Amino acid sequence: MFNDLYKDSQDIKSYVTPLNLSQSAMVKMAKSVTFSTSSSASNLSSHPSFTSLASFNSLPASPLNQHFSQSMMEEALESAESIIKKWDPNSQSYRKIISLFRHSRKQAKEFIGCVRDLRRAMHFLVSQDSKSDKLVLAQNLMQIGMSMLEKEFFQILSSNRDHLDPDSASGQSTISSNSEFEVYMEYDEDDDDDDDELKKAGESISQVEKASALVMSDLKVIAETMISCGYGKECIKSYKLIRKSIVDEGLHLLGIEKVKNSQFHKMDWGVLEVMIKNWIKAANIGVTTLFKGEKLLCDHVFSASLTIGQSCFNQIAKEAGLNLFTLPELVAHKEKKQHHHERIFKLMDLYAAISDLWPDIEMIFSFDSLASVKTLVLSTLKKLKDSIHTCLKEFETTIHKDSSKELSPEGGVHKLTRTTMSFISSLSEYSRVLSEILAEHPLKTNTRLLESYFTAPILEDEHVNNHACSVHIAWLILVFLCKLDTKAESYNDVSLSYIFLVNNLQFVVDTVRSSQLKNLIGDDWVTKHEAKLKSYAEKYEKAAWTNVLVSLPGKKSTKLSPEEATTCFKRFHSAFAGAYLKQSSCVIADAKLRDELKVSIARKLVPEYRVFYEKYLPMLRQDRNIEMLVCFKPDNLENYLSGLFHGTPMLSGSSHSAASASLSSPSCFSIRCVKH
C-alpha cells in the first residue's frame, strides 16, 4: 500500500558520521563487547523513569480499535503536517539538527505520537475514500516520517555502543564530563517531564544504566512504530547492519578467528593447549555476554513481532555462533583419532566449559533457524566424551604395558608410581565430568574382583552422583597396584621387594589421603590399604631380621656352656652385621613409617639380645679376645638400628670386617623370590 523506502547501506551511512572508537573503548569492547543485558533489559518495566517513550509501546491490535471520526482524522493530518514537515530536508521549516532524540525527547515523543495518529488517520481514509487527496498527503507525510525514523534508528544504534554494553549496565563504567552520555542527556530546558521521570529512579540504578535503558527504549519505540506502519524492512535492515558488525567485531576482539582444517591439523599440541585455554575464557564472555546480551536486546527491540525478532537474531548470530564453536569441534575430532591420554585434562576443560554454557546456549539459540548451532555444540560434546573415555582406556593400557626394568636399588618410590598417582589425582579433580562420561561407559571386565576389592562410599550430598567415577578411579589404582606387585618380583632380595612395596604403597595411600581421591574412594579404602601397608612391613621384618633373632638362644633355652655362649655371640654378631649392612642401604621415604619400622625391629631384637648379653658376658670375661668376640653392646645395637633406612651404613673397622665375613658365610640366609 505504501511506497518502498528501501535505501542501501551506503545511503543509510550517509546520515551519520561513523563512530571513531578510542583505544580504551576497543580494550573495553574486547572484555565485554555489546550492550546492557539483564541489568538494563529486565529493569525497563520496573523503573518509571524509563517510560518517557515507552508509554507509546503498546500498539493496538487493530488500527480501528478506537472510534476515529472525520474531525479526528483531519486533526491528525493537520498535526502531522505541522510536526513531520519540520524534519523534511526539502521543507523550508526544516531544522538542521543532527538527531531528534538527542535534541529534544519531548519533541521526539510528539513525533512518535504524530506518526501513530497519522497511521490511524490513513486507515480511516482508506475505509472512507481510497482516492482522497488527503490520503495522498498522508502517504507523503508518512514517507517523510519513516525516513526520519529510519535515520534516527540507525544513528542511535551506531552512536551508542558504549551505552549498550554489559559494563555500562553493571554501572561500573565511569563517565567524564565531556562524554557522549552528558551530550545525550542534555535535553531542552523545557523538558521538565523527562527530568522528573529520571529522578524517580532515584539511586537504585546508575546514570549509565539509565542511559542504556533509555537507548533500548528508544530503539523499541522506533521499531514498533515503523513495523506497525509497514516499514519493518527498512528498520531491520539498519538493525542487522549495525548489530552483526558488533557481534563479529566482538568475537574478533575476543580472539575467535576462523580456523581452516588444513591449518589446524598442522598445529602442535602445545599451541593448541594455549588456544583451548584462551577459547574457554573467550567462550564464556561470548556466550554469557555477547550472544546472550544480543538476544535480550533483539527480543526487547522487536518485542512487537516475534517473527521479525527471530529473523533478525538469526542473521546476526548464526554465522558467529558456528564460528565460535568451530575450535572445540576440531579439537574433539582430532583427539578422537590420536589417543594421547595425557591430553585428557584439556579435553575435560573443554567439555566442562561447554557443558556449563549449555543452558545459555539452548536459550540463546532456541529458534529452529539456529538449530545448526545447537547441533554443532551437541556433536562436539559427544566427540569430547568419546575422546575422554578413549584417553582413560589408553591410560589403563599404558599401565598394563609398562615394561621398564629400572628399579631403585634401595627400594624407593618408583617413577611410575609418581607419574601414575599424579595423573589419577588430577583425574579426581574432574569427578563431575568423569561421572557424566563414565555413566555411559561402565566397567565391563573384572567386576567381581573389583567388587571384592572396593565398595564405593556413600556421599552425604544426594545431588552429587560420583559412583561411576569412584568405581573407575578405584579400578585404575587396583590395576596399578597389581603392576607394582609384578615389579617387586624383579628384586632378588625378598626383604628389598617388601621395602619397595612399603615405599610405593605408602606413596599411593598418602596421595589418596591428601587429595580429592579420598572423597571419591572413601575412608574404607584408606583403612584397608593402611592395613596392607602394615602387612608388608611385618613381612619385611620377618624376611630381613628373622636370622638375627634365631641366632640368639631364647629365654627358655637351657643354660649354655662358655663354648656354646661364645658360638652364640659369634653367630649373632655375624647375622646382625650382615643384616644391618644389607638393610642400611635401603631407604624408606616416609619419616613416620621409617621411625615406626625401626622401633618395631628394636623392640623385637634389643631386649632379647640384652638378656643374652647380661647373662653370658660375665662368663666370658676371662677370654683374652673378648673385645673382638663381643662386637656389640645392647646400647650400640639401638644406635645402629636408629640409623637404618637412610641409605648410609654406620658400621666400620672391625665391625665391617665381621660383616664382610658374614656376607660370605654359609650361614647367611638364602635369597628367594617374593611371593605374596
Secondary structure as the mmCIF struct_conf table of DSSP 4:
data_model
#
loop_
_struct_conf.conf_type_id
_struct_conf.id
_struct_conf.beg_label_comp_id
_struct_conf.beg_label_asym_id
_struct_conf.beg_label_seq_id
_struct_conf.end_label_comp_id
_struct_conf.end_label_asym_id
_struct_conf.end_label_seq_id
HELX_LH_PP_P HELX_LH_PP_P1 PHE A 2 ASP A 4
HELX_RH_AL_P HELX_RH_AL_P1 SER A 9 LYS A 13
TURN_TY1_P TURN_TY1_P1 SER A 14 TYR A 15
BEND BEND1 VAL A 16 VAL A 16
HELX_LH_PP_P HELX_LH_PP_P2 THR A 17 LEU A 19
HELX_RH_AL_P HELX_RH_AL_P2 GLN A 23 SER A 32
BEND BEND2 THR A 34 THR A 34
HELX_RH_AL_P HELX_RH_AL_P3 SER A 38 ALA A 41
TURN_TY1_P TURN_TY1_P2 SER A 42 SER A 46
HELX_RH_3T_P HELX_RH_3T_P1 PRO A 48 PHE A 50
TURN_TY1_P TURN_TY1_P3 SER A 52 LEU A 53
HELX_RH_3T_P HELX_RH_3T_P2 ALA A 54 PHE A 56
BEND BEND3 ALA A 61 SER A 62
TURN_TY1_P TURN_TY1_P4 PRO A 63 LEU A 64
BEND BEND4 ASN A 65 GLN A 66
HELX_RH_AL_P HELX_RH_AL_P4 GLN A 70 ILE A 84
HELX_RH_3T_P HELX_RH_3T_P3 LYS A 85 TRP A 87
TURN_TY1_P TURN_TY1_P5 PRO A 89 ASN A 90
BEND BEND5 SER A 91 SER A 91
TURN_TY1_P TURN_TY1_P6 GLN A 92 SER A 93
BEND BEND6 ILE A 98 ILE A 98
HELX_RH_AL_P HELX_RH_AL_P5 LEU A 100 HIS A 103
HELX_RH_AL_P HELX_RH_AL_P6 ARG A 105 GLN A 128
TURN_TY1_P TURN_TY1_P7 SER A 130 LYS A 131
HELX_RH_AL_P HELX_RH_AL_P7 ASP A 133 SER A 159
TURN_TY1_P TURN_TY1_P8 ARG A 161 ARG A 161
HELX_RH_3T_P HELX_RH_3T_P4 ASP A 162 LEU A 164
BEND BEND7 ASP A 165 ASP A 165
HELX_RH_AL_P HELX_RH_AL_P8 PRO A 166 SER A 170
TURN_TY1_P TURN_TY1_P9 GLY A 171 GLY A 171
TURN_TY1_P TURN_TY1_P10 SER A 177 ASN A 178
BEND BEND8 SER A 179 SER A 179
HELX_RH_AL_P HELX_RH_AL_P9 GLU A 180 TYR A 184
TURN_TY1_P TURN_TY1_P11 MET A 185 MET A 185
TURN_TY1_P TURN_TY1_P12 GLU A 189 ASP A 190
HELX_RH_AL_P HELX_RH_AL_P10 ASP A 192 LYS A 200
TURN_TY1_P TURN_TY1_P13 ALA A 201 GLU A 203
BEND BEND9 SER A 204 ILE A 205
HELX_RH_AL_P HELX_RH_AL_P11 GLN A 207 SER A 228
TURN_TY1_P TURN_TY1_P14 CYS A 229 GLY A 230
HELX_RH_AL_P HELX_RH_AL_P12 GLY A 232 LEU A 253
TURN_TY1_P TURN_TY1_P15 LEU A 254 GLY A 255
HELX_RH_AL_P HELX_RH_AL_P13 ASN A 261 PHE A 264
TURN_TY1_P TURN_TY1_P16 HIS A 265 LYS A 266
BEND BEND10 MET A 267 MET A 267
HELX_RH_AL_P HELX_RH_AL_P14 TRP A 269 ILE A 285
HELX_RH_PI_P HELX_RH_PI_P1 GLY A 286 PHE A 291
HELX_RH_AL_P HELX_RH_AL_P15 LYS A 292 VAL A 301
TURN_TY1_P TURN_TY1_P17 PHE A 302 ALA A 304
HELX_RH_AL_P HELX_RH_AL_P16 LEU A 306 LEU A 324
TURN_TY1_P TURN_TY1_P18 PHE A 325 PHE A 325
HELX_RH_AL_P HELX_RH_AL_P17 THR A 326 GLN A 338
HELX_RH_3T_P HELX_RH_3T_P5 HIS A 341 ARG A 343
HELX_RH_AL_P HELX_RH_AL_P18 ILE A 344 ILE A 364
TURN_TY1_P TURN_TY1_P19 PHE A 365 PHE A 365
BEND BEND11 PHE A 367 PHE A 367
HELX_RH_3T_P HELX_RH_3T_P6 ASP A 368 LEU A 370
HELX_RH_AL_P HELX_RH_AL_P19 ALA A 371 LYS A 401
TURN_TY1_P TURN_TY1_P20 PRO A 409 GLU A 410
HELX_RH_AL_P HELX_RH_AL_P20 LYS A 415 SER A 428
TURN_TY1_P TURN_TY1_P21 GLU A 429 TYR A 430
HELX_RH_AL_P HELX_RH_AL_P21 SER A 431 LEU A 438
TURN_TY1_P TURN_TY1_P22 ALA A 439 GLU A 440
BEND BEND12 HIS A 441 HIS A 441
BEND BEND13 THR A 445 ASN A 446
HELX_RH_AL_P HELX_RH_AL_P22 THR A 447 TYR A 453
HELX_LH_PP_P HELX_LH_PP_P3 ALA A 456 LEU A 459
BEND BEND14 GLU A 460 GLU A 460
TURN_TY1_P TURN_TY1_P23 GLU A 462 HIS A 463
HELX_RH_AL_P HELX_RH_AL_P23 HIS A 467 ALA A 488
TURN_TY1_P TURN_TY1_P24 GLU A 489 SER A 490
BEND BEND15 ASN A 492 ASP A 493
HELX_RH_AL_P HELX_RH_AL_P24 VAL A 494 ARG A 513
TURN_TY1_P TURN_TY1_P25 SER A 514 SER A 514
BEND BEND16 SER A 515 SER A 515
TURN_TY1_P TURN_TY1_P26 GLN A 516 GLN A 516
HELX_RH_AL_P HELX_RH_AL_P25 LEU A 517 VAL A 550
TURN_TY1_P TURN_TY1_P27 SER A 551 SER A 551
BEND BEND17 LEU A 552 LEU A 552
TURN_TY1_P TURN_TY1_P28 LYS A 555 LYS A 556
BEND BEND18 SER A 557 SER A 557
HELX_LH_PP_P HELX_LH_PP_P4 THR A 558 SER A 561
HELX_RH_AL_P HELX_RH_AL_P26 PRO A 562 SER A 584
TURN_TY1_P TURN_TY1_P29 SER A 585 SER A 585
STRN STRN1 VAL A 587 VAL A 587
HELX_RH_AL_P HELX_RH_AL_P27 ALA A 591 TYR A 616
TURN_TY1_P TURN_TY1_P30 LEU A 617 LEU A 617
HELX_RH_3T_P HELX_RH_3T_P7 PRO A 618 LEU A 620
TURN_TY1_P TURN_TY1_P31 ARG A 621 GLN A 622
TURN_TY1_P TURN_TY1_P32 ARG A 624 ASN A 625
HELX_RH_AL_P HELX_RH_AL_P28 ILE A 626 LEU A 629
HELX_RH_AL_P HELX_RH_AL_P29 PRO A 634 SER A 642
TURN_TY1_P TURN_TY1_P33 GLY A 643 PHE A 645
STRN STRN2 HIS A 646 HIS A 646
BEND BEND19 GLY A 647 GLY A 647
HELX_RH_AL_P HELX_RH_AL_P30 GLY A 653 LEU A 663
TURN_TY1_P TURN_TY1_P34 SER A 664 SER A 664
BEND BEND20 SER A 665 SER A 665
TURN_TY1_P TURN_TY1_P35 PRO A 666 SER A 667
BEND BEND21 CYS A 668 CYS A 668
HELX_LH_PP_P HELX_LH_PP_P5 PHE A 669 ILE A 671
#
